[in-house]
Amino acid sequence: CRAHPRSALELIASGTADWLQAMANPVVAALHVGDPDTLVADPQAPSSLQAEPEPTGAYGFVAFSLVMSLLNVGQQELGLAVYDRIRAVAARAVAPVDPAFEGYVAIAHLLVDILTRGDLGGAMRRSREALASMGDSGDSLAAFVSRQYAGWMRIEIGDFEEAIALEAPLLTASGGVMQLAREWGTVWT
C-alpha cells in the first residue's frame, strides 16, 4: 500500500491533478492513522512541481489537505512550501476564479495563521473569507469544510453558540457527516 503512491508519482506528470492526489492520499491517511514515517512519498515533491497547477477547487482541496496534514504532524517547512505554492497559484489566477479554490486558499492561510503564527485574529478573518467563497461555490465538500473551520475558529474565541450554529448542520445524518463521506468518496475515486 505504501509503495503504490510512490509508483504513481513516478508514472504521472508532475503537478497534474492526478499527481497531486497520488501525493496527498498517503499524507492525509498517514495523519489519520498516526504514521508520520509515511507522510510523503517524496519530501521534495511539493517544491519540485514542473507543471503549474490551475486554480481549481480540486487543486485547492489537495493543497489544503497537504498543508493541514503536514502542519499537524510538525512538518512545518514542507507544509509552508505547499502553502507558498497555493498562494503563488492564487496570485497569478485570472478572474473569474473558482470560489472553492479561493476558499481552500483561505483555509490554508487560516491554518498557517493559527498553527505557525498563533494569529487568531488572522485565522478568524480567513474563516469568514472561506465561508463567503465556499458557501457559494456549489461544491458541497467545500461548503462543509468552510463551516467546519469557521466553527473551530468560533470555539477558539469562546463563541460556542455561533460554533454550534455553524456546525450543527454538519452533524446531522442527512446533510452532514454522511454527505461528507459521499463527497469525500467522489474526490478520491
C-alpha angles and dihedrals in degrees: 000000000000092000094053097073091046091052092046092053090055093051101044127073109261115257098016121129090254092051092049091050091048088053097042099047097068092041094055092041092050090052092052095047094041097243107136092170090075097042097123133012089220118012091207094050099098093052094045100058110146098189119061108238119234119241096252131141089246092056091043091053093050093046092046090049091052094046091048094047097044096046092047093057096044099260090132099155093052093041091052090049090057089045091052089051095053090047090052090051089049092049093055095042116120120218133292093053123185104264090217089058091050090050094050089050088053091050092047087052090047090054093049090047095051102033102039106021103029087228104153093169092055091046090052091053091049092050089056090048091050092050091049094048102037099039089065097038097093087230108121093197090053091048090050093049093048092052091046094054094040088054091050091053091050089052090051091058094042097251093136096162092058091043090054091047090052097043104034093084088053092059098055116101093228099053108011135046096006091050090048090053090052092047092046089054091055092051096053101036 
